[in-house]
Amino acid sequence: MPVDITWWGHATVTIRDSGTSVLTDPLFTRRLAHLRRRRGALPSSGTRTPDAAVISHLHADHLHIRSLARLAPGTPLLVPRGACRAVPGLRRLAGRLDVCEVSAGDRVPVGRVTVRAVPAEHDGRRLPFGPSRVPALGYVVEGEARTYYAGDTDLFEAMERETGPVDMALLPVGGWGPGLGHGHMDPGRAAEALARLRPRDAVPVHYGTYWPLGMTCVRPHEFHSPGDEFVRQAARLAPGVRVHRLEHGGSVRLGVRG
């Protein structure tokens, strides 16, 4: 059975493996505080009925309450342990969605796949409010293939060991503003991660979708270029990996392990 990866923009991806769909960091809005969606249509209505959704960390562009409220009732939702305590809106959704808090190393069966939580190097607080520090996570969806969704993370020493062998890597290569701080990968560092992980395929995510209002002309290359730059850097550092730079709403179909 083939494995399909669809990138809807920013960090929202549908992973369909073994007939099971897992949706990452759902974001179904054109506006988010000071950010405006500048590329791609919103995710289709079909994305709102996944077999499970996963949240990598508590920042509002990854844990977006109004988007989560649009998921089908009863949808399993995996969130970092401590998220319900830190985000009151998530507690209010707990009666509508099947919220499950997980830590790195936990494995959750979903349909015919297993979702494994793995560490990430990123500030997990619900900014700008509160001191609660909830660890950020990545996830590996294990079925016919092993698909690593990194969430938001910087390159860290134990990434290869913690993630394990993977067939597909969904790696963040940019952001939503004219600069990246600690806890993020730019295209070069994402290509370094690719060289360490050595998957067969990769898709760049977390770039080219949202941009601050009023900053259309401020360093626009930071908005447009990360995907192409990742392709270039990956060809140099990880030439054996097939990199698929998808358009918004675009998909790639993968072969499966023999």
PyRosetta script that sets phi, psi and omega in degrees:
from pyrosetta import init, pose_from_sequence

init()
pose = pose_from_sequence("MPVDITWWGHATVTIRDSGTSVLTDPLFTRRLAHLRRRRGALPSSGTRTPDAAVISHLHADHLHIRSLARLAPGTPLLVPRGACRAVPGLRRLAGRLDVCEVSAGDRVPVGRVTVRAVPAEHDGRRLPFGPSRVPALGYVVEGEARTYYAGDTDLFEAMERETGPVDMALLPVGGWGPGLGHGHMDPGRAAEALARLRPRDAVPVHYGTYWPLGMTCVRPHEFHSPGDEFVRQAARLAPGVRVHRLEHGGSVRLGVRG")
pose.set_psi(1, 128.8)
pose.set_omega(1, -177.7)
pose.set_phi(2, -69.8)
pose.set_psi(2, 161.6)
pose.set_omega(2, 176.6)
pose.set_phi(3, -113.4)
pose.set_psi(3, 128.5)
pose.set_omega(3, -177.9)
pose.set_phi(4, -114.4)
pose.set_psi(4, 134.6)
pose.set_omega(4, 176.8)
pose.set_phi(5, -118.6)
pose.set_psi(5, 124.3)
pose.set_omega(5, 177.4)
pose.set_phi(6, -122.9)
pose.set_psi(6, 124.1)
pose.set_omega(6, 178.8)
pose.set_phi(7, -99.8)
pose.set_psi(7, 121.3)
pose.set_omega(7, -178.6)
pose.set_phi(8, -95.8)
pose.set_psi(8, -3.4)
pose.set_omega(8, -176.3)
pose.set_phi(9, 115.1)
pose.set_psi(9, 154.1)
pose.set_omega(9, -177.2)
pose.set_phi(10, 50.6)
pose.set_psi(10, -123.0)
pose.set_omega(10, -177.1)
pose.set_phi(11, -108.6)
pose.set_psi(11, 15.5)
pose.set_omega(11, -177.0)
pose.set_phi(12, -94.1)
pose.set_psi(12, 117.0)
pose.set_omega(12, -176.3)
pose.set_phi(13, -136.7)
pose.set_psi(13, 139.6)
pose.set_omega(13, 168.7)
pose.set_phi(14, -101.3)
pose.set_psi(14, 122.7)
pose.set_omega(14, 174.7)
pose.set_phi(15, -105.6)
pose.set_psi(15, 116.2)
pose.set_omega(15, 179.1)
pose.set_phi(16, -114.2)
pose.set_psi(16, 115.3)
pose.set_omega(16, -174.6)
pose.set_phi(17, -140.1)
pose.set_psi(17, 129.5)
pose.set_omega(17, 177.0)
pose.set_phi(18, 58.5)
pose.set_psi(18, 31.8)
pose.set_omega(18, -179.5)
pose.set_phi(19, 78.3)
pose.set_psi(19, 7.3)
pose.set_omega(19, -178.5)
pose.set_phi(20, -113.9)
pose.set_psi(20, 134.7)
pose.set_omega(20, -179.1)
pose.set_phi(21, -111.1)
pose.set_psi(21, 133.4)
pose.set_omega(21, 176.6)
pose.set_phi(22, -123.2)
pose.set_psi(22, 126.7)
pose.set_omega(22, -177.7)
pose.set_phi(23, -106.4)
pose.set_psi(23, 131.1)
pose.set_omega(23, -177.8)
pose.set_phi(24, -101.6)
pose.set_psi(24, 137.2)
pose.set_omega(24, 171.4)
pose.set_phi(25, 35.1)
pose.set_psi(25, 67.1)
pose.set_omega(25, -174.1)
pose.set_phi(26, -62.5)
pose.set_psi(26, 132.0)
pose.set_omega(26, 176.6)
pose.set_phi(27, -138.0)
pose.set_psi(27, 107.5)
pose.set_omega(27, -171.8)
pose.set_phi(28, -114.6)
pose.set_psi(28, 34.3)
pose.set_omega(28, -174.1)
pose.set_phi(29, -131.5)
pose.set_psi(29, 150.2)
pose.set_omega(29, 176.4)
pose.set_phi(30, -84.1)
pose.set_psi(30, -25.3)
pose.set_omega(30, 179.6)
pose.set_phi(31, -123.8)
pose.set_psi(31, 141.2)
pose.set_omega(31, 175.6)
pose.set_phi(32, -143.9)
pose.set_psi(32, 100.8)
pose.set_omega(32, -176.3)
pose.set_phi(33, 53.1)
pose.set_psi(33, -117.8)
pose.set_omega(33, -176.7)
pose.set_phi(34, -90.3)
pose.set_psi(34, 8.0)
pose.set_omega(34, -177.4)
pose.set_phi(35, -103.5)
pose.set_psi(35, 145.9)
pose.set_omega(35, 176.3)
pose.set_phi(36, -128.8)
pose.set_psi(36, 138.0)
pose.set_omega(36, 177.3)
pose.set_phi(37, -73.5)
pose.set_psi(37, 121.4)
pose.set_omega(37, -176.6)
pose.set_phi(38, -108.6)
pose.set_psi(38, -12.0)
pose.set_omega(38, -178.5)
pose.set_phi(39, -136.7)
pose.set_psi(39, 138.5)
pose.set_omega(39, 169.7)
pose.set_phi(40, 80.9)
pose.set_psi(40, 147.1)
pose.set_omega(40, 173.7)
pose.set_phi(41, -70.5)
pose.set_psi(41, 159.3)
pose.set_omega(41, 175.2)
pose.set_phi(42, -64.3)
pose.set_psi(42, 155.2)
pose.set_omega(42, 178.0)
pose.set_phi(43, -53.9)
pose.set_psi(43, 143.3)
pose.set_omega(43, -177.2)
pose.set_phi(44, -66.2)
pose.set_psi(44, 161.4)
pose.set_omega(44, -178.4)
pose.set_phi(45, -60.5)
pose.set_psi(45, -26.4)
pose.set_omega(45, 179.3)
pose.set_phi(46, -65.5)
pose.set_psi(46, -19.3)
pose.set_omega(46, 179.6)
pose.set_phi(47, -72.2)
pose.set_psi(47, -12.9)
pose.set_omega(47, -173.9)
pose.set_phi(48, -85.5)
pose.set_psi(48, 2.1)
pose.set_omega(48, 179.4)
pose.set_phi(49, -124.4)
pose.set_psi(49, 50.8)
pose.set_omega(49, 178.9)
pose.set_phi(50, -73.5)
pose.set_psi(50, 165.5)
pose.set_omega(50, 172.2)
pose.set_phi(51, -72.6)
pose.set_psi(51, -24.3)
pose.set_omega(51, 173.2)
pose.set_phi(52, -164.2)
pose.set_psi(52, 156.2)
pose.set_omega(52, 171.7)
pose.set_phi(53, -124.6)
pose.set_psi(53, 149.8)
pose.set_omega(53, -179.7)
pose.set_phi(54, -125.0)
pose.set_psi(54, 144.1)
pose.set_omega(54, 177.4)
pose.set_phi(55, -116.5)
pose.set_psi(55, 127.4)
pose.set_omega(55, -176.1)
pose.set_phi(56, -83.1)
pose.set_psi(56, -36.7)
pose.set_omega(56, -179.5)
pose.set_phi(57, -165.3)
pose.set_psi(57, 179.6)
pose.set_omega(57, -164.7)
pose.set_phi(58, -90.8)
pose.set_psi(58, -4.2)
pose.set_omega(58, 179.0)
pose.set_phi(59, -60.0)
pose.set_psi(59, 145.5)
pose.set_omega(59, -169.2)
pose.set_phi(60, -64.7)
pose.set_psi(60, -22.1)
pose.set_omega(60, 177.2)
pose.set_phi(61, -83.2)
pose.set_psi(61, 1.9)
pose.set_omega(61, 176.0)
pose.set_phi(62, -123.1)
pose.set_psi(62, -38.3)
pose.set_omega(62, 172.8)
pose.set_phi(63, -112.6)
pose.set_psi(63, 92.4)
pose.set_omega(63, -174.9)
pose.set_phi(64, -110.9)
pose.set_psi(64, 109.8)
pose.set_omega(64, -170.5)
pose.set_phi(65, -60.6)
pose.set_psi(65, -45.5)
pose.set_omega(65, -177.7)
pose.set_phi(66, -64.0)
pose.set_psi(66, -32.8)
pose.set_omega(66, 176.2)
pose.set_phi(67, -70.7)
pose.set_psi(67, -42.5)
pose.set_omega(67, 179.3)
pose.set_phi(68, -62.2)
pose.set_psi(68, -33.3)
pose.set_omega(68, -179.8)
pose.set_phi(69, -66.6)
pose.set_psi(69, -15.6)
pose.set_omega(69, 179.1)
pose.set_phi(70, -89.5)
pose.set_psi(70, -6.3)
pose.set_omega(70, 175.8)
pose.set_phi(71, -69.1)
pose.set_psi(71, 153.4)
pose.set_omega(71, -179.5)
pose.set_phi(72, -60.7)
pose.set_psi(72, 140.6)
pose.set_omega(72, 178.4)
pose.set_phi(73, -54.3)
pose.set_psi(73, 139.5)
pose.set_omega(73, 178.9)
pose.set_phi(74, 85.8)
pose.set_psi(74, -2.2)
pose.set_omega(74, 179.8)
pose.set_phi(75, -60.5)
pose.set_psi(75, 126.7)
pose.set_omega(75, 172.9)
pose.set_phi(76, -63.9)
pose.set_psi(76, 132.4)
pose.set_omega(76, -178.6)
pose.set_phi(77, -128.2)
pose.set_psi(77, 114.8)
pose.set_omega(77, 179.0)
pose.set_phi(78, -93.3)
pose.set_psi(78, 127.8)
pose.set_omega(78, -178.4)
pose.set_phi(79, -133.9)
pose.set_psi(79, 155.9)
pose.set_omega(79, 177.3)
pose.set_phi(80, -60.4)
pose.set_psi(80, 143.8)
pose.set_omega(80, -179.3)
pose.set_phi(81, -60.9)
pose.set_psi(81, 130.5)
pose.set_omega(81, -176.3)
pose.set_phi(82, 100.9)
pose.set_psi(82, -8.2)
pose.set_omega(82, -176.1)
pose.set_phi(83, -64.7)
pose.set_psi(83, -39.6)
pose.set_omega(83, -177.4)
pose.set_phi(84, -66.0)
pose.set_psi(84, -35.2)
pose.set_omega(84, 177.2)
pose.set_phi(85, -68.1)
pose.set_psi(85, -37.2)
pose.set_omega(85, -173.1)
pose.set_phi(86, -83.8)
pose.set_psi(86, -22.3)
pose.set_omega(86, -173.4)
pose.set_phi(87, -125.8)
pose.set_psi(87, 98.4)
pose.set_omega(87, -178.8)
pose.set_phi(88, -55.1)
pose.set_psi(88, -37.7)
pose.set_omega(88, 179.9)
pose.set_phi(89, -61.8)
pose.set_psi(89, -31.0)
pose.set_omega(89, 177.8)
pose.set_phi(90, -70.4)
pose.set_psi(90, -37.1)
pose.set_omega(90, 176.6)
pose.set_phi(91, -61.3)
pose.set_psi(91, -37.2)
pose.set_omega(91, 179.8)
pose.set_phi(92, -69.1)
pose.set_psi(92, -25.3)
pose.set_omega(92, 177.7)
pose.set_phi(93, -82.9)
pose.set_psi(93, -12.9)
pose.set_omega(93, -172.8)
pose.set_phi(94, -60.8)
pose.set_psi(94, -27.0)
pose.set_omega(94, 178.1)
pose.set_phi(95, -78.9)
pose.set_psi(95, -16.7)
pose.set_omega(95, -177.9)
pose.set_phi(96, -99.5)
pose.set_psi(96, -36.6)
pose.set_omega(96, 178.5)
pose.set_phi(97, -109.9)
pose.set_psi(97, 159.1)
pose.set_omega(97, 178.4)
pose.set_phi(98, -91.1)
pose.set_psi(98, 82.7)
pose.set_omega(98, -173.7)
pose.set_phi(99, -80.3)
pose.set_psi(99, 129.2)
pose.set_omega(99, -179.6)
pose.set_phi(100, -128.9)
pose.set_psi(100, 118.3)
pose.set_omega(100, 177.4)
pose.set_phi(101, -83.9)
pose.set_psi(101, 136.2)
pose.set_omega(101, -177.1)
pose.set_phi(102, -133.8)
pose.set_psi(102, 157.0)
pose.set_omega(102, 174.7)
pose.set_phi(103, -119.8)
pose.set_psi(103, 163.2)
pose.set_omega(103, 176.9)
pose.set_phi(104, -54.8)
pose.set_psi(104, 131.7)
pose.set_omega(104, -178.1)
pose.set_phi(105, 101.4)
pose.set_psi(105, -19.9)
pose.set_omega(105, 179.1)
pose.set_phi(106, -71.3)
pose.set_psi(106, 147.2)
pose.set_omega(106, 178.2)
pose.set_phi(107, -125.3)
pose.set_psi(107, 131.1)
pose.set_omega(107, -177.5)
pose.set_phi(108, -125.9)
pose.set_psi(108, 121.1)
pose.set_omega(108, 175.9)
pose.set_phi(109, -73.7)
pose.set_psi(109, 134.6)
pose.set_omega(109, 177.6)
pose.set_phi(110, -136.0)
pose.set_psi(110, 111.3)
pose.set_omega(110, -177.5)
pose.set_phi(111, 55.8)
pose.set_psi(111, -122.6)
pose.set_omega(111, -178.7)
pose.set_phi(112, -102.6)
pose.set_psi(112, 16.0)
pose.set_omega(112, 176.4)
pose.set_phi(113, -124.9)
pose.set_psi(113, 169.3)
pose.set_omega(113, 172.2)
pose.set_phi(114, -120.6)
pose.set_psi(114, 134.1)
pose.set_omega(114, 177.3)
pose.set_phi(115, -105.1)
pose.set_psi(115, 121.3)
pose.set_omega(115, -178.2)
pose.set_phi(116, -111.7)
pose.set_psi(116, 127.0)
pose.set_omega(116, 178.0)
pose.set_phi(117, -83.3)
pose.set_psi(117, 137.4)
pose.set_omega(117, -179.1)
pose.set_phi(118, -132.1)
pose.set_psi(118, 159.1)
pose.set_omega(118, -177.5)
pose.set_phi(119, -68.6)
pose.set_psi(119, 159.6)
pose.set_omega(119, 171.5)
pose.set_phi(120, -139.9)
pose.set_psi(120, 154.2)
pose.set_omega(120, 179.4)
pose.set_phi(121, -105.2)
pose.set_psi(121, 91.0)
pose.set_omega(121, -174.9)
pose.set_phi(122, -162.8)
pose.set_psi(122, 151.1)
pose.set_omega(122, 177.3)
pose.set_phi(123, -69.7)
pose.set_psi(123, 116.1)
pose.set_omega(123, -174.1)
pose.set_phi(124, -93.4)
pose.set_psi(124, 5.7)
pose.set_omega(124, -177.1)
pose.set_phi(125, -70.1)
pose.set_psi(125, 156.0)
pose.set_omega(125, 174.1)
pose.set_phi(126, -85.4)
pose.set_psi(126, 88.9)
pose.set_omega(126, -176.3)
pose.set_phi(127, -79.3)
pose.set_psi(127, 149.0)
pose.set_omega(127, 1.5)
pose.set_phi(128, -92.3)
pose.set_psi(128, 15.0)
pose.set_omega(128, -172.0)
pose.set_phi(129, -101.1)
pose.set_psi(129, 144.2)
pose.set_omega(129, 163.5)
pose.set_phi(130, 71.7)
pose.set_psi(130, 151.3)
pose.set_omega(130, -178.9)
pose.set_phi(131, -90.3)
pose.set_psi(131, -4.0)
pose.set_omega(131, -174.0)
pose.set_phi(132, -59.2)
pose.set_psi(132, 123.6)
pose.set_omega(132, 179.8)
pose.set_phi(133, -107.3)
pose.set_psi(133, 105.2)
pose.set_omega(133, -179.2)
pose.set_phi(134, -105.6)
pose.set_psi(134, 124.1)
pose.set_omega(134, -175.4)
pose.set_phi(135, -57.9)
pose.set_psi(135, 135.2)
pose.set_omega(135, 172.5)
pose.set_phi(136, -74.9)
pose.set_psi(136, 153.4)
pose.set_omega(136, -177.1)
pose.set_phi(137, -132.0)
pose.set_psi(137, 160.1)
pose.set_omega(137, 160.2)
pose.set_phi(138, -115.8)
pose.set_psi(138, 176.5)
pose.set_omega(138, -179.7)
pose.set_phi(139, -141.1)
pose.set_psi(139, 145.3)
pose.set_omega(139, 171.8)
pose.set_phi(140, -116.8)
pose.set_psi(140, 120.4)
pose.set_omega(140, 176.8)
pose.set_phi(141, -92.9)
pose.set_psi(141, 116.1)
pose.set_omega(141, -174.2)
pose.set_phi(142, -110.0)
pose.set_psi(142, 113.9)
pose.set_omega(142, 177.0)
pose.set_phi(143, -147.5)
pose.set_psi(143, -120.7)
pose.set_omega(143, 172.0)
pose.set_phi(144, -65.5)
pose.set_psi(144, -31.9)
pose.set_omega(144, 174.4)
pose.set_phi(145, -124.4)
pose.set_psi(145, 171.3)
pose.set_omega(145, 174.5)
pose.set_phi(146, -116.0)
pose.set_psi(146, 108.7)
pose.set_omega(146, -174.7)
pose.set_phi(147, -109.2)
pose.set_psi(147, 121.2)
pose.set_omega(147, -179.0)
pose.set_phi(148, -98.7)
pose.set_psi(148, 116.6)
pose.set_omega(148, 171.2)
pose.set_phi(149, -102.6)
pose.set_psi(149, 114.9)
pose.set_omega(149, -170.9)
pose.set_phi(150, -82.5)
pose.set_psi(150, -11.5)
pose.set_omega(150, -174.4)
pose.set_phi(151, 65.6)
pose.set_psi(151, -138.3)
pose.set_omega(151, 169.5)
pose.set_phi(152, -104.2)
pose.set_psi(152, 126.2)
pose.set_omega(152, 179.8)
pose.set_phi(153, -160.8)
pose.set_psi(153, 154.9)
pose.set_omega(153, 166.0)
pose.set_phi(154, -93.1)
pose.set_psi(154, 166.1)
pose.set_omega(154, 171.5)
pose.set_phi(155, -66.7)
pose.set_psi(155, 131.3)
pose.set_omega(155, 178.5)
pose.set_phi(156, -135.6)
pose.set_psi(156, 158.3)
pose.set_omega(156, -167.9)
pose.set_phi(157, -58.0)
pose.set_psi(157, -39.2)
pose.set_omega(157, -173.3)
pose.set_phi(158, -93.0)
pose.set_psi(158, 11.0)
pose.set_omega(158, -174.2)
pose.set_phi(159, -55.9)
pose.set_psi(159, -48.8)
pose.set_omega(159, -177.1)
pose.set_phi(160, -63.2)
pose.set_psi(160, -43.9)
pose.set_omega(160, -178.7)
pose.set_phi(161, -66.0)
pose.set_psi(161, -44.7)
pose.set_omega(161, -176.4)
pose.set_phi(162, -70.3)
pose.set_psi(162, -34.2)
pose.set_omega(162, -177.2)
pose.set_phi(163, -80.3)
pose.set_psi(163, -37.3)
pose.set_omega(163, -177.3)
pose.set_phi(164, 78.7)
pose.set_psi(164, 179.4)
pose.set_omega(164, 179.8)
pose.set_phi(165, -62.0)
pose.set_psi(165, 133.9)
pose.set_omega(165, 178.6)
pose.set_phi(166, -134.3)
pose.set_psi(166, 155.3)
pose.set_omega(166, 178.5)
pose.set_phi(167, -97.9)
pose.set_psi(167, -31.4)
pose.set_omega(167, -178.9)
pose.set_phi(168, -133.6)
pose.set_psi(168, 136.0)
pose.set_omega(168, 176.4)
pose.set_phi(169, -121.5)
pose.set_psi(169, 124.4)
pose.set_omega(169, 173.9)
pose.set_phi(170, -103.0)
pose.set_psi(170, 104.5)
pose.set_omega(170, -168.5)
pose.set_phi(171, -115.8)
pose.set_psi(171, 134.3)
pose.set_omega(171, 175.0)
pose.set_phi(172, -72.4)
pose.set_psi(172, 133.4)
pose.set_omega(172, -175.9)
pose.set_phi(173, -124.5)
pose.set_psi(173, 0.0)
pose.set_omega(173, -178.3)
pose.set_phi(174, -158.0)
pose.set_psi(174, -150.7)
pose.set_omega(174, -178.0)
pose.set_phi(175, -155.9)
pose.set_psi(175, -150.6)
pose.set_omega(175, -179.6)
pose.set_phi(176, -124.5)
pose.set_psi(176, 15.0)
pose.set_omega(176, 179.5)
pose.set_phi(177, -145.9)
pose.set_psi(177, 177.7)
pose.set_omega(177, -175.6)
pose.set_phi(178, -80.2)
pose.set_psi(178, 43.9)
pose.set_omega(178, 177.3)
pose.set_phi(179, 170.8)
pose.set_psi(179, 155.9)
pose.set_omega(179, 178.8)
pose.set_phi(180, -122.1)
pose.set_psi(180, 134.0)
pose.set_omega(180, 176.8)
pose.set_phi(181, -98.0)
pose.set_psi(181, -167.7)
pose.set_omega(181, 178.0)
pose.set_phi(182, -60.3)
pose.set_psi(182, 144.1)
pose.set_omega(182, 177.4)
pose.set_phi(183, 91.4)
pose.set_psi(183, 13.0)
pose.set_omega(183, 177.9)
pose.set_phi(184, -129.4)
pose.set_psi(184, 158.5)
pose.set_omega(184, 171.9)
pose.set_phi(185, -111.4)
pose.set_psi(185, 134.1)
pose.set_omega(185, 168.0)
pose.set_phi(186, -88.0)
pose.set_psi(186, 178.3)
pose.set_omega(186, -177.1)
pose.set_phi(187, -56.5)
pose.set_psi(187, -38.1)
pose.set_omega(187, -179.2)
pose.set_phi(188, -65.7)
pose.set_psi(188, -45.2)
pose.set_omega(188, -179.5)
pose.set_phi(189, -70.2)
pose.set_psi(189, -33.8)
pose.set_omega(189, 175.2)
pose.set_phi(190, -64.4)
pose.set_psi(190, -37.1)
pose.set_omega(190, 176.5)
pose.set_phi(191, -67.4)
pose.set_psi(191, -35.7)
pose.set_omega(191, 173.8)
pose.set_phi(192, -62.2)
pose.set_psi(192, -42.4)
pose.set_omega(192, 176.6)
pose.set_phi(193, -59.7)
pose.set_psi(193, -41.1)
pose.set_omega(193, 179.5)
pose.set_phi(194, -61.5)
pose.set_psi(194, -40.6)
pose.set_omega(194, 179.5)
pose.set_phi(195, -63.9)
pose.set_psi(195, -33.3)
pose.set_omega(195, 178.4)
pose.set_phi(196, -76.4)
pose.set_psi(196, -41.8)
pose.set_omega(196, -174.4)
pose.set_phi(197, -75.3)
pose.set_psi(197, -35.4)
pose.set_omega(197, 178.3)
pose.set_phi(198, 54.4)
pose.set_psi(198, 50.4)
pose.set_omega(198, 172.7)
pose.set_phi(199, -75.0)
pose.set_psi(199, 172.6)
pose.set_omega(199, 174.2)
pose.set_phi(200, -79.1)
pose.set_psi(200, -32.8)
pose.set_omega(200, -174.5)
pose.set_phi(201, -136.9)
pose.set_psi(201, 158.2)
pose.set_omega(201, 177.2)
pose.set_phi(202, -150.1)
pose.set_psi(202, 151.7)
pose.set_omega(202, 174.8)
pose.set_phi(203, -133.1)
pose.set_psi(203, 125.8)
pose.set_omega(203, 174.1)
pose.set_phi(204, -76.7)
pose.set_psi(204, 138.6)
pose.set_omega(204, 178.6)
pose.set_phi(205, -135.2)
pose.set_psi(205, -180.0)
pose.set_omega(205, 175.1)
pose.set_phi(206, 62.7)
pose.set_psi(206, 52.2)
pose.set_omega(206, 175.7)
pose.set_phi(207, -164.0)
pose.set_psi(207, 161.4)
pose.set_omega(207, 166.6)
pose.set_phi(208, 62.7)
pose.set_psi(208, 27.1)
pose.set_omega(208, -179.6)
pose.set_phi(209, -125.4)
pose.set_psi(209, -56.3)
pose.set_omega(209, -177.9)
pose.set_phi(210, -110.6)
pose.set_psi(210, 146.3)
pose.set_omega(210, -179.1)
pose.set_phi(211, -148.9)
pose.set_psi(211, 144.8)
pose.set_omega(211, -178.1)
pose.set_phi(212, -60.9)
pose.set_psi(212, 142.1)
pose.set_omega(212, 174.9)
pose.set_phi(213, -59.5)
pose.set_psi(213, 139.9)
pose.set_omega(213, 177.3)
pose.set_phi(214, 79.9)
pose.set_psi(214, 3.0)
pose.set_omega(214, -177.5)
pose.set_phi(215, -118.3)
pose.set_psi(215, 25.5)
pose.set_omega(215, -177.3)
pose.set_phi(216, -56.2)
pose.set_psi(216, -36.6)
pose.set_omega(216, -174.7)
pose.set_phi(217, -101.2)
pose.set_psi(217, 6.4)
pose.set_omega(217, -179.3)
pose.set_phi(218, -92.7)
pose.set_psi(218, 111.6)
pose.set_omega(218, 179.2)
pose.set_phi(219, 44.9)
pose.set_psi(219, 55.2)
pose.set_omega(219, -175.5)
pose.set_phi(220, -61.0)
pose.set_psi(220, -21.1)
pose.set_omega(220, 178.1)
pose.set_phi(221, -61.2)
pose.set_psi(221, -27.6)
pose.set_omega(221, 178.4)
pose.set_phi(222, -66.0)
pose.set_psi(222, -25.4)
pose.set_omega(222, 177.8)
pose.set_phi(223, -84.4)
pose.set_psi(223, -45.0)
pose.set_omega(223, -170.3)
pose.set_phi(224, -85.2)
pose.set_psi(224, -33.7)
pose.set_omega(224, -162.1)
pose.set_phi(225, -89.9)
pose.set_psi(225, -19.6)
pose.set_omega(225, -170.8)
pose.set_phi(226, -57.0)
pose.set_psi(226, -37.4)
pose.set_omega(226, -179.3)
pose.set_phi(227, -63.3)
pose.set_psi(227, -49.1)
pose.set_omega(227, 179.5)
pose.set_phi(228, -66.0)
pose.set_psi(228, -37.7)
pose.set_omega(228, 179.6)
pose.set_phi(229, -66.6)
pose.set_psi(229, -36.6)
pose.set_omega(229, 176.0)
pose.set_phi(230, -63.6)
pose.set_psi(230, -42.3)
pose.set_omega(230, 177.1)
pose.set_phi(231, -58.0)
pose.set_psi(231, -44.2)
pose.set_omega(231, -178.9)
pose.set_phi(232, -65.4)
pose.set_psi(232, -46.8)
pose.set_omega(232, -179.0)
pose.set_phi(233, -67.0)
pose.set_psi(233, -37.6)
pose.set_omega(233, 179.5)
pose.set_phi(234, -65.3)
pose.set_psi(234, -37.1)
pose.set_omega(234, 178.0)
pose.set_phi(235, -61.7)
pose.set_psi(235, -30.3)
pose.set_omega(235, 179.7)
pose.set_phi(236, -82.1)
pose.set_psi(236, -43.1)
pose.set_omega(236, -172.3)
pose.set_phi(237, -94.8)
pose.set_psi(237, -26.6)
pose.set_omega(237, -177.3)
pose.set_phi(238, -138.8)
pose.set_psi(238, 64.9)
pose.set_omega(238, -172.1)
pose.set_phi(239, -64.9)
pose.set_psi(239, -17.9)
pose.set_omega(239, -179.7)
pose.set_phi(240, -83.1)
pose.set_psi(240, -4.4)
pose.set_omega(240, -177.2)
pose.set_phi(241, -97.1)
pose.set_psi(241, 133.7)
pose.set_omega(241, 175.6)
pose.set_phi(242, -85.1)
pose.set_psi(242, 115.4)
pose.set_omega(242, -178.9)
pose.set_phi(243, -101.6)
pose.set_psi(243, 128.6)
pose.set_omega(243, -179.0)
pose.set_phi(244, -112.4)
pose.set_psi(244, 106.5)
pose.set_omega(244, 176.8)
pose.set_phi(245, -89.9)
pose.set_psi(245, 99.2)
pose.set_omega(245, -174.4)
pose.set_phi(246, -82.9)
pose.set_psi(246, 148.7)
pose.set_omega(246, 166.4)
pose.set_phi(247, -78.7)
pose.set_psi(247, 163.4)
pose.set_omega(247, 178.3)
pose.set_phi(248, -60.0)
pose.set_psi(248, 128.3)
pose.set_omega(248, -176.1)
pose.set_phi(249, 83.2)
pose.set_psi(249, 0.5)
pose.set_omega(249, -179.2)
pose.set_phi(250, -83.1)
pose.set_psi(250, 155.5)
pose.set_omega(250, -176.4)
pose.set_phi(251, -129.1)
pose.set_psi(251, 157.9)
pose.set_omega(251, 170.0)
pose.set_phi(252, -133.4)
pose.set_psi(252, 138.8)
pose.set_omega(252, 178.2)
pose.set_phi(253, -105.8)
pose.set_psi(253, 129.4)
pose.set_omega(253, -176.5)
pose.set_phi(254, -105.8)
pose.set_psi(254, 147.7)
pose.set_omega(254, 164.5)
pose.set_phi(255, -71.5)
pose.set_psi(255, 170.0)
pose.set_omega(255, -177.8)
pose.set_phi(256, -113.3)
pose.set_psi(256, 165.4)
pose.set_omega(256, -179.7)
pose.set_phi(257, -62.4)
pose.set_psi(257, 143.3)
pose.set_omega(257, 176.0)
pose.set_phi(258, -84.7)
pose.dump_pdb("model.pdb")
